[in-house]
Each structure stands twice: as C-alpha cells, then as structure tokens.
Amino acid sequence: MIRYRWLWFVFALSILGVFWPLSGRLRLDRSLEKMFPAGDEDRAVFERMEGRFGVSQFLVFAYRDAGLWESDGSGLERVREWRRRIEEISGVRYALDLSRVDEMLETLQGPSRLFGALAGGQATRPLLDEKNKLAMEYREMFAGQTHARDSDLVAIGVLLERGEQESRGESGALAALRRLSEEAPGGLLVGHLAMVDEGFREIERDGQRLAFFSTICLSVLMLVGFRSLRWALIVVLVVQWSLVVTRGLLVWLDWELTMVSSMLSSIVMVVGVATTLHWMFGYQSQYALREGQEPRERAAGALEASLRQLWWPIFWAVVTDAIGFGALGLSRVGPVQDYGCMMALACGVVLVGIFCLVPTLAMLPMGGFALGKLPGEATLQRWLQGLLSWSCRRAPWVIGVSVLGLIGAIIGSTRLKVETDFLKNFQEDSPIARAYRAVETELGGAGVWDVALPAPKPMTDAYLDLVLEMERELLAIEVPSEVVGGETLRLTSALSLADTDRVGRQSSVLRMIPIEARWLGMGQTMGSFYDTLLCDFSSGGAGNYQLDGRWLRVMLRSKERSDSEQKTELINRVRSVVSEYTNRIEALDAQQFGDRRGEVTGYYVLLTKLVEHVVSDQWLAFAVATVGIGCAMWIALGSVLFAIVGLIPVVIPSFLVLGVMGWLGVRVNLGAAMIAAVSMGLGVDASLHSLHRYRMQRQMKLSVMESLRVLQSETGMAVMMSTVALVIGFGSMAASQFLPTVAFGTLAAWTMLGGLFGNLCLLPALIWVVEDGWRD
C-alpha cells in the first residue's frame, strides 16, 4: 500500500471523478407508504385506496376569521376569495369551502328561494339562515371539515392534481399554498402530504447542517488534540471522498434517501474519524521509536510499521461496523431497512478511502510529519494505569456489578413502549407541529383515515341505510386508555356521500328525484372533490387503477395523540365493524359485489402499524448483529473465547441504554429503534483493537499484567480519543429538528460512553479472570 501509494491515490481520484457527477443527483424519497416493504399488505391496501381516490393529494388550508357567520355574508365572501386564490395556483384541481357548500344549497333550494323572494321575503345566504333546517343540517355535517364548531378556525379542502405530490422545490403547488397560508390571518396548511413534505424539508436541512457541524467539531478535535494540520486534513478528505462516492453509488444503484437518512453524513464522519484515529495513534507510537532518523524516512517507516500492525484490526473493525448497520436491513420499517443497507455500504467505502488516501496524504511534503502529544497526556496515562490496577484487583466485583446492571436493563427493556404520534418526530415549536395541534384541538383530530366500501350501481336506499348504520356503529366505538387519567379514544367523525344524500333527502323536491340523478347533481356541484368520495372504474371515475367496480369512501377522523395500544385496538375494532357490514352489503346483491371486501387504511393506520414493528425488529436486528459481529471477531482474533470477551463490554451498554428508557417510560421512536444494532457495530471497534493488541503482547511472552499495561497505555488512549470523536459526531445530531435523529444521536453518544467504561474497566477485568491472571 505504501510502495504503490500513488497508484492507489490515482485509483481513488478516478473513482471520485466517476461518482462526483452522480452524487449531486441523489434524491429523497418522500412517499410515506414506502416506509413499508413492497409486499406489505398494509402498503398494498393503501396503494389501492390511493389508486381509487387519490387520498394523499388532499390538503387543508385554514385561517382565522371571527366574523365568518356575519349576517351580511362578508365572512362567506372572504372564504370565497381565499378559495379563488387557491384555485388560481397551478396544480390545484379543486377547493371545497363553506361558500361552495352555500352555493350547493342555493342550487338545491332554487325554486323555494325564488318563491320566497317573490313573496317579499328577505334574501339571506342559506348557511346564514338559522331557520333553514336543511342549511343547518349541512352546516353541522361539514363541521370539522370546513370550519370548527367552537372556534374561529375556517378550513378549505384543497385537492391537488394527480402526481402533484411528486413536485419538488419552490415552484410546485404545495410551496405556493404554503406561501399563501403565510398571508392569511393565523394561516395553516395541513394534511399528510404537507406533513411529510415539511418533515423531509427539515431532514434535508438537517443533513447539510449536521455534516457541517460534525466536520468542524471533529476537525477542531484533531487540531487541538494532535496539533497536526496534516492529519486534520486527512480526516476531512477521507470523509468527504467517502461521502461523494457513497452518494454516487446510491444513485448508481437507484437508491433514494429516506426519512432517517439525514444521518448519512454524520455517520460517515464518525466511522471515518474513529477508524483513522487508531491509525494515527499507531503512527505516533512508531514515529516516536524512530528518533534520530531523517523526518521523511522516519515518517515512512512509522507509517509502514503502523499499517502492518493495524491493518488487520482496522479491516475487521469496519467489517463489524457494516454488520451492525447491515442487521438493520432485516427491519420491516422501510427507512430503517434502507438506512442500514446504505450505511453498511458506506462503511466499505470508508475502508477503501482510508487505505487508498492516507498513505499518500500522510507522506506529502508539506509541514511536519510529527504528531503533538495530547494536552495532559501524562496525567491521563497515570489515570488509565490506576484504573487498570483497580479493575483487576476487584475483577469479581466489577464483573458482578456489570451482570446485575445487565439483568436490570433486560427487565427494563421489556417495559419499552413505542411512540405512535408521528408529530412527536418534530420539535414542539416547528410550524407543522403547531398547525397540527390546531387541527387536533379544533377540527376534531389530526388522525385522518378511510374506509373503502364496494358500492352498487345503480345506488340503492338499502345500501345507503347500511352505510349510515355502519357509520353510527363506528362512532359509538370507545377505547379506554390504560394510563390512569388518560383520554378515551374514539372516532370524532365519519363522513361520506351517504351523509350528504341523507341531508339532501330532507328536501321534498330532492326526495322525488332518483338517487343516481341526485348524485349526478352532487357531482356537478362538488366538482373534482366528488371523485375522492366515489369512484366508478367502469365509467372512467377517479382513476385507472387495475380494479373494476364502484367504490364508496368513508372519511374517518380521530385524535392522533394517544397510546399505541389504544390506536391498535381502535383500528382492529373498526376493521371488525367494516367486515361485518361488508358481509351485510354483499347479501344485498352477491353477484354484483363478487369477492370485493371493505378495506380500512390511511396514514393513521400506516403509521400505527409502522411503530408496532419498531421494538420487535430492534431485537431481531440486535440478535443478528450480535451473532454476526461475534463471528467476525472470532475470525479476526482466532478465538471464540476472546470473541465473547470482546462482545460483553459492548452488549451491556446497549442494553443499559434501552433498559433505562424502559424504566423511565421514555417511548421508542424510529431513531431509538436503531440504536442497539448500530451501537454494537461501532462500540466493538475498541474491543477489537484492544484484544488484538493484547494478543500481540502475549505472543511476545509478556505476562498478563504486562500485556494489559501496554494495552491500556497505547490502545487505551486511542479508545478514549475515538470515543470522544464518536460522542461529538453523534452529539451533533442533537441540533436536528427531526426527533428520531436527536434520539439516535443522543442514545448513541451515551452508549459510546458506556462502551468506554466497558473497554477501559470491564474488558481488562474479564481478560484478567479468563487468563487466570491472579496466579500469573
């Protein structure tokens, strides 16, 4: 590697040249349903619903208007003006507001209003006429959809053109609606499309911010710690090369970043710095042994000797990192699965970058070749030797306390609960969180989901009566909270065209019109919004999804902020009711409905199912990572016993972090779900380097204690510095606006600190006991 370093350097530059143009084309996948594997049934049901009704293209534009119900109609005129401005935006298909409902009522009551005006009655907007029973019915029916019952919040439903949710940048309809909402008094823009888009905008900003912050902090650490501009630049160049090549590879493999991939830059930085630090310490040690030689010759000899000594543990340390990340590929949670595979690939790229770039960069004729000593290094060395003596003298106690801590952590980890409120992935003061709190409290809940029912053609009164009966039964479901003082979870609304038709039938004129004719009139009045409530593929309908037949959509709404157990129970009970009524609907005309079944789906269902997988997948990934890393260490160290000894100081901190979360009742989100397997992969690096160094000393016929002292003196310092680098790198994630990133970084930092104690205290105690050191 050193003799042909320029060849390897040119090879690295060639790879950089190939992947540089590709790296800028890496996309962010914004589809929430793709958080599930392609064959997942919940995802399939959602995609069928999307194909029929285009539910993800629906948004709510809301603002404040205390004079909405002014008798002069000025409030309704303001709603109409906002609707007009919304519909002028390119990409907006339709907008439904109170003024349009008012126009629909005026059309329905045209003849009676005309006779009233001829008789000298005062013309009043239908929705403002409290004596108009039909208008008051519609006003109540649309409460929670177009306006709040008990506040001044006004809502306009906005339907985007199909495919508009894929738009990017500031030129799309979503960006224009967001800017318009900023002009409205108390303006809000909500909807799962807006939430996902806002989340990913934060993630993209995080990626840039975290990469910059971690680069600066770790570079400063290198400069202050070793006073070597050369090695600080080496770290930055290795990491940046690895990032460009990794991003280019992802584009070449047709992969996209996902919700948790904002951590890509920080993790590459962490792996690159931690690995390079071990080589730096080896180089520093070898450079000190060659005193008296010419600087360049001294540096070349130190570099070659350190590489001969460390290439094996460096290689296997990166392999264990990749195994830890790769274990996440077993997750059923799409972003976690993709992230694990991406980071396993990135670890391999970092390894290639280190071996191809460091020899050439370390030998370039610029500045000095020597590394400075760490500030207070002599004091740290004395402290490390004292800690070694203390842990070996009290080895049984150290091991016993660690085992007790592990038992307590295992018990605590069984108490872990998952966070089902997707909005809690964002900081409380973020715009999207504030908007959804308003919807949650004033419009009846931010949890929006749907039921798709097979519908007959022609429509029948018997069918509509069954739909209305089903809605009443759904609204009667109550799921009490298991938490003392917790709120009972229920559906806050269930709305479909059956409700609109029920109210319309109160008009004596409308009752005489056949159902299909009435619904044709509603379709003309409601425009494209009608297609999101009823689709008929045999006549072109709302889309061209590969299913025939007519379908009716029932819109459900519930509180988003509730326990995962409550949400799961509510979903199960809703599905049970829908299944029961599907059977009753089929009984009306079995030949027409065939084997079509009612389906329950929506983002509310998807997100609830998503978090149910989090904990169970975490333990599977942790188990696979443990076995895989154990096998890698067995190969690297040539000993099953030492592989087990090396795993113990890493397994315990990982369990302790999760156990403390369980005991404290801290809920697990997507970031926390990844911590066990990842911390295993990263934390075992130090154990691997330590055990490799120890075995080398033993092969030189040193005693157990002498070998441990050399280990603690040389590898111990590298372990401390690499842990500091890890903590800084992971700690930078605490600045994120996306809370899974914060959780992952914070928990990883604590796990790394626990691993530092394990490697400096518990690992020597285990070696001392295993090697029967007290009789040495």
N, C-alpha and C positions, 0 to 999 in steps of 0.2 A: 504493500500500500504506500509506503514512504518512497521507495525507489522509483516507482512509477506514478508518483503523486500528480504530476502534470497531466498524465494521460487520464487519470480518474477525474481531475478537475475539469478538463475539456469535456469529458463524458457528462459530468454534472451540468456544465453550461449548455451542452447540446440538449439535454432533457429539458432544461429551463426554457430554451428557445422554442421547443416544440409545444410545451404546455402553457407558456405565457399567454398567447392569444386566446387559448381556450378558457383560462382561469377567470377571465372577466365575464364569461357567458354563463357562469353558474347561477341557476335560478332558485327561487324559493317557492316550494310547493305550498300553496295557500288553501288547499282543499282539506277541510276538516274530516270528511269521510275517509280520506286516505290515511288517516291515523290508524285505520284497521287494515289487516291483510286483505288481498284481493278476494279470497274465498270466504271471508267472514259473512255470516248470514245477516247480521245487523247492518253491515255496509250494503249488502245486496238489496235489502228491503228499502233502505234509504235511497239508493240509486233508482229503484223502481218508482218510488214516490217522486223523486226529482224529475224523472223522465215523464211522468204523468202531469205533474202540476207546476214544476219549476219553483219549488218552495224556497230554495236558497236565494232567489232573486228578489225576495220581498224585504223591504226596509220600512222603518217607521221614522218619519220626520216629525219632530214635536217642538212646540214652543209654548210660551206662557201668554195668556190673554184673559185678564179678569173680566173683560166686557164681552165675552163670547155670546152670551144669551141676551144682549141688549135688544129691546123690543123693536128698535128701528132697523134691525138687521145688519148693523155695521160690523158686528162680530163675524157673522157669516160671510160678509163681503171680504173681510180680511183673510179668512180661511181660503176663499175662492182665489184671492190674489196670490197667496203663497202657493196654492195648487197650480195656478197658471205659470208661475216662475219655475216651479219644479218640472212641469211638463215641457217647458221650453228647453230643458237640458237634453243634449244628445245622449241617447242610450236609455232614457226613461220611457217606458212603454205605457204606463198608466198611473194615475194617482187617485186614490179614493179618500174623500174627506166629507165633513158634515154638509158642505154646500152641495156636493153631488147627491148625498142622501136626500137633502131637501128638494133638489130638482127631481129626483125619482118620485118622491111623494107628490110633488106638484103635478107630475105626469099622470100618476095613478089616480089622483083626485081631480083631474082636469074638469070633467063635467060638473061635479058638485061644487067646485070652487067658482066655476063660471056662473052657475045659478045663484050662488050666494052673493056674488058681486052684483048681478042684475037686480037682486032683491035689496040692494043698498047696504050690504054688509061691508065691513072694513077689511081690505086685503091685508093679510098677515102671512108671513112666511110660515109654511106648515110646521116646521120644527120649533117655531117660537109660539105656536098657538097651544097653550096648555089645555084648552078644551077639546083639542083634536085628539081623540083616543088613539087613532091609528098612528099619528105622528109621535105620540108619547111612547107607544109600544116600540117603534123603530128607534127612538132616542135611547130608550133603555136597552134595547138589544145591542146597539152599537157602542154602549158604554164600555170602556176598556179597550175599544178598538179605535174609535175616532176622537174620544175625549175621556177624561177622568170623571168619575161620578162626584167626587168630593174635593176637587181642586181645580185650578185654572189651567191645567195642562191640556193642550189641544194636540191631537195626533193626526197625521196624514199618512195613509198607507201608500208606499211607493213601490211599483213593480218595474223592475229593470228588464231590458231586452235580454233574451236568452244569449248566454255567452258573455254578457257584460261583466259578470263576476270575475272573468279571467283578465280584465283590463289591468294595466299597471300604470304607475306614475301619477302625475297630477293632471292628466288630460282626460281621464275617464269620468263616467257619470258619478261614481262613488266620491271621487275627490271634489267634483263640482257641488254635489249635495252637502258634503262636509263644509265647504266654504259658505254655502248658502245658510246652513244651520248656524254658523257663527254670526250672521247678520240678524237672525231672528232673536226676539227677546227671550232669554233663557233657552236658546235653541239646543236641541239634542238630535242626534242621529243614531238610532239603534237598530238592531237586527243582527242575526248571526253572521251575515256577510260583513257588516260593519265591525262587529267584534273581532272576527278572525282577521280582517284586514288591519285593524288597529293593532292587534296583537303582533302580527307579522311586521308591521312598520316598526314597532318597538324592538322586535327581535333583530331586524336589520340594523337599526341604530346601535343596539347593544353590541352586535358583532364588531362594528367599527370602533366603538368606544372601548370595549374590553381588550381588543387587540392592541390599541394604542397604549392604554393604561398598563397592561401587563408587560409590554415591551419596555416602556420607560422604567417601570419599577425594577424589573429584573436586570436591566442594563445598569441601573444605578447600583444595584446589589453587587454586580460583578466589578464595577469600577471602585466602589468603596471597599469591598472585601479583599480584592486582589491588586487593586491599583494597576490594572493592565487593560489599556485601551484595545490592544490586540485581541485578547480573549473575549472582551465585551462585544467587539465587532463580530468575532467568530460566532458567538451565540446568536446574535441578531441575524446574521446572514444565513446560518444554518436553518433557523426557524422560518425566515421569510422564504427561502428556497423551498422548504418543505411545504409551506402553505400554498405557494403558487403551484407546485407540482401536484399536491393533493387536490386542490380545486380543479386543476386541469384534468386530472384523472377522473374525477367525479363527473365532469362534463362529458368526457370521452366514453364513460360507462353509462351515460344517460341517467345519472342520478341527480336528484334535486335535494337541496337543503330542506329540513323540516323544522317543526316548532322548537325543538331543543338544540338545533344545530348552531345557534349563535355562539355556543361554547367552543366551536371548532378551533378558532384562532388561539384562545387561551389554553386549550388542552395541548395543542401542538407546541405552544411556547413552553408549557410546563414539562412535557416529555423531553423536548429538546434541551432545555436548561438542566434538568435533573441528570440526564444522561451525560451531557458534556461536562458537568461539574465533577463527576467521578474521574473522567479522563484528565481534567485539569489538576486534580489532587495527585493523581498518579504521576503526571508530568512534573509537577512541582517537587514531589519527593525524589524522582530520578534526577532532576536538574540539580538539586542540592548535593547529590552524591558525586557529581562530576566537576567539582570545584577545581579550578586550575586550568581547564580546557578553554580553548577559544570559544566565544559565545555561540557562534553559529553551529560549530561542531558539537558543543555541549547541548544545544537545543535539539539537534538532530538525534543525538544519542538518547537524550531523555524522552523524546517523542517516540522513538522506535521501541525503547525498553518498556515504556508505559503501555504502548499499544500491544506488545507481546504479552504483557502481564494482564491487560484488562479487556482485550477484545472478546474473550470468551464470556465473562460475566456481563459485559455491555450488550453483546448479542442476545443472550438469554434474558436479560432484564427487559429489553424491548419486546422480546417474544412474549414474556409474561404480561407486559402491558397490553399487547394485542389480544392475548387470550382473555384478559379481564374485560376489555371492551367488546371483544367478539362474542362473549357469553350473552351480551345484551341482544344479540341477533335472534335469540330464542324467544324474546318477548312477543306477545300478541299486540302490543302497543306500537303502532307504526313508527312514530318519531323516535322512540327508544330503540327499536329494532334497527332503523336506518342509521341512527347515530352511532350505535355500537359497531356496525359494519364499517362506517366511514372512519371512525377513529382507529379501528384495527388496521385499516389501510394506511391511515396517516402515520401510525407507529412504524410500519415498514418503510415508509418514505423517509421518516426522520432518521432511521438507522442508515439508510443508503446515503442520505445527506451528510451525516456525521463522518462516515468513513471516506466519502469522496471529497469533501471540502476541507475538513480540519487539517490534514497533513500539509496541504499546500498553503492554506491561510496561516497556519502556525509557523511556517518557515519563510514567509515573505520578508524581504529585507526592509522592514520598517520598524523603527523604535527598538526597544529592548526585548529580549526573549524571556527575561526572568519574571516570575510572579511574586508580588509582595506578600508578606505574611498577613494573616488576618489580625485586625486590632484585638488585643487581649488574647492572642492565641495561646501564650504560655499559661495563662490563668485557666483557659478552657481545657487545656491538656491535663492540668493538675486535677481539675474537677472531674474530667472523664475517668481518670485513673482511680480517683477516690470512689466514684460511683461504681466502677468495676469491682473494686475490693469489697465494697458494701454489699453488692448484689450477690457475689459469690459466697461471702460468709453467711448470708441469710437466704441462700438459694431456696430452701424448702418454704420459707415464709413468702418470698417473692412469688414463687410458683403457686402456692396455696391461695394467696390473696387474688392472684390473677384468675385462678379457676373459679373462686367464689364470685368474682365480678362477672365472669363469663356466664355462670349459672343464672345470676340475677338478670343479666342482659337478655339471655334467651327467654326467660319468663316475661320480661318487659316487652320483647319483640312480638310476643303472641297477642299483646294488647293493642298493636298498631291498628289505626283506622285510616281510611283514605279520605282525601279531600274531594268532594264531589261538586263543589261550587266552582265552576270554571272561571268565574270572575275573580276568585281569590288567587288566580295566577297573576293578577295585575295589582300594582300598588293602589292603596285606597284612594289616593288623590289623582289618579290617572283619569283623563277625560272619559274613557269608555266605562270605567267603574262608576263614576258619578252619574253618567247617563243611565246606566242600568239600575242603579239604586232608585232613581226616579220612576222608572218603569215598574220596578219591583213593588214599590210602595203605593203608586198612584194609578197604575193601569192594570193591576191585578196579578202581577208576576212576570218575571223575565224568562221563565221556563216555557218555551213555545214548542209544541209538538203536534202531531197529526195522526188521524185515523183515516185510512183509505178503505172505503166500502164498495163492493161491487154494486152497481146500480142498474135497474131495469130500463128498457126502452120499449114502449113508452113508460113514462113515470106513472106511478100509481099512488093513490091515497094510502093504501095499506102499507106500502114501503115507507112512505114519509112518516106515518104514525110510528112504525117500528124504530126509525132513526131518532125521532123525538123522544120516544120512550127510552132508547139506549142512552141518549144524552142526559136525561134526568137521572138515570141509574148511575152514570159516570159521575155526575155532580154530587151524588149522595155518598160517594166513597170517602171515608175518613181513615187516615193512617196516623195513630198517635205516636208521639216521639218517645224514644226510650230514655231520653235525657229528662231529668226532673225539671219541670217548668218549661219544657220545650213546646213548640207550637205544633198543633195537629196539621198534617199536610193533607191538602185536598185540591181538586181542580177548581180554579176560580172562574173558568168559563169554558163552554163548549158551544161552538157556533158553526152552522152550516147553512146551505141554501134551504134546507128543510125549515129552519127557523124563520128565514126571510119569507118563505112561502106561507108559513103558519100565520105570520102577522098580516101578510097581504090578503089572506082569505077572510080577514075580518071585514074587508070592504065588500059590500053586497054586489058591486059591479064585478069585482075580480073573482068572486066565488062562481059566477056563471061562466067564466072562461075556462076552457080545458087546461089541464096542468101544463102540457107541453107548450101551449100558446103563452101561458103566464110566464113560463121560464124563458121562452124566447124573448119576451118583452124585458125581463130582468137582464138577460144577456145584452140586449141593445142598450139598456140604461147603464149597466155596470161596466160595459166595455171589456177590456182585456182582463180585468180583475175576475170576471165571471169564469174565465178559463182556469184560474187557480183553484176554483171550488168544484168544478165539474168538467170532466174530460170525456170525450167520446171519440175513440180512435177510428171507429168505423166511418166517421164523417170528418176526419181531419183534426178535430178537437184541439187540445192544448199542446200536443207534441206528436212525435212519431216514434214513441217508444215501442219496442218489439213485443207488445202485448195488445190483444184485441179487447174490445168491450168498453162498457161505460163505467166510470168510477166517480164516486162522490167523496169529497174531502170534508172531514170534520176537524176544525181547528180547536186545539186544546191549549189551555194556559194554566200554569201552576207556579208556585213560588220556587225560585231557583235555590235559595239559601235554606237548605235543610239537610238532615243526616242522610248518608248514603243508604242506610238500611231503610229509611222511610221512602226514599226515591225508588229503590228497587221494589219494595212492596207495592207502591202505588202503580208502577209500571206493570207489574205482574197482575194486579187486580184489574187494571184497565184492559189488559190483553184478555183476561178471562171473560170480562163482560163483552168485549168485542167478538170473541169466539162464539159465545152463547148467541149473540144477536145475528152473527153471520149464519149460524145454523137455522135460525128462525127466518132469515131473509131467503135462504136457499129453499126453504119449504114453500115459499110463495110461488116459485117457478124454477124447479130444479134444472130443467132443460136449458133455460136461458143463462143461469148463473154458472152452470158447469162446476168445475173444481176451483173456481176463484174464491179466495178467502180474504176476509178483512185483515188489514195489517196496521200495526202501530209502530210509528217511527218518528224521526225528527232529531234535531240536535240534542234535545233534552235526553232522549233515550240513548243516543250515541255516546254522549259524554258520561252518562251514568254507567253504561256498560264498560266504557274505557277504563274508568278508575277501578272497576271491580277486578280487572286483570292486574292492576299495579302490584299489589303485595304478593299474590301468588307467583307472578312472573319474576318478581325480585328474588324469591327464594330459589326458584329454578335456576336463574342466571347465577346466583351466588354459589349454588352447589356445583354447577358445571364449571364455573371459574375456579373453584377450589380444587376440583379434581384435575382440570386441565393444567393449572399452574403447578400443582403438586407433581404431575408427570414431567412437566418441563424442568422443574427443579431437580427431580430425580436424574434426568438425563444430564443436566448441567453439573451437578455435584457428584454424580456417580454413587449416590447412597440414598436409599429410601428413608432411613432414619434421619439423616440430615435434612432431607426434603420436608419431613414432618416438622422437625425442629424449626425450620425456616418459616413454615406456614403459621405456626401458633402465634407469634408476636403480631401477625397481621390480621388473623381471623378475630382475635379478641377485640381490638379497637373497632373493627367494623361492626361486630355485634353490640359493643357497648354504645355506640352512637345510636343505633336503631333501638336498643333497649331503653335508653334514656328517653328517646322520643315516645316510646310506648308508655313508660311510667308517667311522663309529664302530660300525656294526652295530646301531643303535637301530631297533627294529621299529616299523612304522607301525600305529597304531590308527585308530579312526573319527575322532578329533579331528584327528590329524595329516593324515588324508586330505583334510581340507577346507582346509588352510592355504594352499595355493598360489593357488587362485582367489580366496579371501577377501582375502588379503594384497595381491593385485593390485588389487582394488577399493578397499580402504581406503588403500593406500600411494600410489596415483596421485593422490589428492586434493591432496597437497602439490605434486606436479609440475604439476598443472593450474593451481593458484593461482599458482605461481612463473612459469610460462610466460605466463600471461595478464598478470601484472604486467609482465614483461619486454617483451612486445609493446606494451603501453600506453606504456612509456617510450620505446621505439624510435619509436613514432608521434609522439612529442613531439620527435623529431630529436636525442635523446641518443645518444652513441656506445655501442658495445657495452659497454665497461668501465663507463661511467657508468650505463648501464641495469642492469648486473649489480650495481653497488654499491647502487643504490636497491633492487633486488630483495633483495639479501642483508640490507640494513638493515631493511626493513619486513616483507617476506614471510618472511624467514629466522627472525625472532623468532616469528612465528605458527606456522611449521613446527615449531620447537623445542617450543613450548608444546603444540601439538596432539599431537606425538609423545609428550610426557610424559603427556598425558591418555590417549592410546591405551595406552601401556605400563602405566599404573596400572590402567586399565579391564581390560585383558587379564590383567595380573598378578594381579588379584583372583581370577581363576579358579583360581589355583594352590592355593587353600584348599579346592577341591572334593574330595569323596570319590570322584567318578567320574573315572577317569583320562583318558578321552578329553577331558573338559572341561579338565583340567590340561594335557594335551598341546597342545590347541588354543590355550589362553591363553598358555602359555609360548612356544610357537613363534611365535605371532603377535607377542608382545612383542619377541622377537629380530628378527623380520622388520621390524617397525616401526623398530627401532634401526638396522638395516641400511639401511632406506629413508631415515632421517635423514642418514646419511653420504652416500647417493646423491644426495639433493636439495641438500645443502649443499656437496658437494665434486665429485662426478661430473657432476651436471647443469650447473653453471657451466662445467666443462671442456668438456663436449660443445657447449654453446652457443658457447663461445669458438672452438672448432675449426670448427663448422658456419658460423658467421658470419664466418669468416676474420678473426677479431678481432686476430690478431697484426700485421696490416697496417693496422688501423684508426687 
